[in-house]
């Protein structure tokens, strides 16, 4: 893919799309493209995460140690927290077919943020909005569960 194609892909990623074209250009130039064979593990749960991946082509089966699973397809950002902090992979990602990803290393991402403080502020605001949205969704689930649960019986 060309740099312009990579920028267009990064713009489609909700968290990265807020960064703006110049910041995305830096990430696209510095990102590393990787091909992943069918059945190959991209990342394993519990391993240190020093980068994030954006799915370019193909898809990945995502499975947590607790048994939850899902599918990541084109435009999915895997490991967004690893862009900012030292963390571990919370899931194992296995290619379902021939796939390709863009690897964005934490040092590249942080250096880009250092050079563009206004981008860092936009990212902070977006992450705050995402957290607020998640909190609202959790509250809605709690309320729905509370409606469907019988009242607690006092213990004696």
VENHUSUL-V622692 format. One record per run of one state. SS is the DSSP state (helix for helix, strand for strand, loop for the rest). FROM is the first residue (numbers start at 0). TO is the last residue. Records with the same first field share a line. If there is no record, write none. Layout:
SS: FROM-TO / FROM-TO
This chain:
loop: 0-1 / 12-12 / 17-19 / 30-30 / 36-39 / 43-46 / 49-49 / 57-58 / 64-67 / 72-75 / 78-78 / 83-85 / 88-89 / 95-97 / 115-115 / 148-155
helix: 2-11 / 13-16 / 20-29 / 79-82 / 105-114 / 116-147
strand: 31-35 / 40-42 / 47-48 / 50-56 / 59-63 / 68-71 / 76-77 / 86-87 / 90-94 / 98-104
